[in-house]
Amino acid sequence: MSHRLVLMPRELSERDIQLLQVLAPEFSGEICKGSGTPYRSLLPPVANHYATSAEDFKMRIDRLSVNDLRYLIDLVMTGEESLHCISPDYYSVLDMRISEVLGEDIAHRIRGFYAMTCE
């Protein structure tokens, strides 16, 4: 039996917007300037529109508190947050942070989600 991750389109909550502002202080609206559509997740916009390098992405991810990182990872596990479109270099930064802050077991589980969304 094959399991497929189903991503659920969502509207960003107030907490999501606050996290986006932590990750990307230059964030100025919920609409992607490239596509003209509302953001439906946090990590892909930060990785693809705000971070300028893996090191910059790391500095942004490091701004998250333990509770904020846990919230974000919970969204990934429920399919509400996407890892799609995050380059391997950027994902490795996130993976290291998850492992350091939330533990290797959670990092291992999230690696499975990343593999499913990036097949």
N, C-alpha and C positions, 0 to 999 in steps of 0.2 A: 504494500500500500504506500503510495507516494503522498507526502505532505507538501502542500504549497502554502506559502505565506500569502495571505490576502491583505493587501494594504487598503485601509479604509480612508477614503477622502474625508477630511474634517476641516472645520473652521477652527482657526487658532483661538485658544482660550485666553483670558486675561493673563494667566500665569505663563502661557506660551509666549505671549507678546513680551512680557517682562524678561523671560529667559533670552529671547531674541535680542532684546536691548542690552543684556549683559554680554552676550556673545558678539554682538555687532553694535557697538554704541552709535555707529554712523547710520544704523537702520532708521529709515524715515517713513515707512509705510508698509502696509500689508500686501502691496501689489508688486509682483515681480516686474521690474522695468523691462526685462528682455521679452517676456511673453505677454505681459499685460494681465495675467491672471493672479488671483490671490495666492499667497503662500499657503501650502497645506501641511508643511512640516518645517522643522527648524534646522536640522543638520545639513541637508542639501543646499539651502540658500546660503548658509554661513560658509560652507566649503566652496561653493561655486560662484558666489557673488560678492562676498566680503573678504574672506581670507585670501592673502596674496601668495602664500606658500605654506608648506607643511609646518614650518616653524611658527608662522603667524597663526595657523589653525590651532597649534598646540597652546599658544599663549591665550587664545580665546577659550578653549576648552578648560584650561587651568583656572579660569575665572569662576567656573561653576562651583557652588558649594556641594558638599556631599549629598545633601537633600535634593538639590537641583539636578545633579547627575543621576541620582537614583530615579527621580521623576522621569527624566528623559529616557533612561534605559527601560523603565516600566512601560513607557509608550512604545518603545521599539518592540518589546515582548508581546504587547497586545496588538501589534500591527498598525497602531495609530501614527507612529513615527517611522520615517523611511530612512534606510541607509543607501538606497538606490542613488546612483550618480555621485557617490563619494569615491574619489580616487583611492587606490590602495595606499599611497603615501599618507594621505589624510586619515584613512581608516586606521592605519597602524598607530598613529598618534592617539586616536580615540581608544583603541584597544589597550594601549599601555596605561592610559589614564584610568580606564575601567578596572584593569587588573590591580593597579596601585590603590585605588580608592574603595572599590567595591568587592575586590577579590577575584582570584583566578577562575573560580567556578562560574561566576556571572560573566566574566570576559569570554570564557569558552562558549557559553550559551549564545552570547551576542555574535560571536564569530560564525555560528551556524546561521543566524539571521542574515548576516552580511553575505555569506556564501549563497544563500537562497535568492537574495535580491539581485545578486550580481552575476548570476549564471549566464 
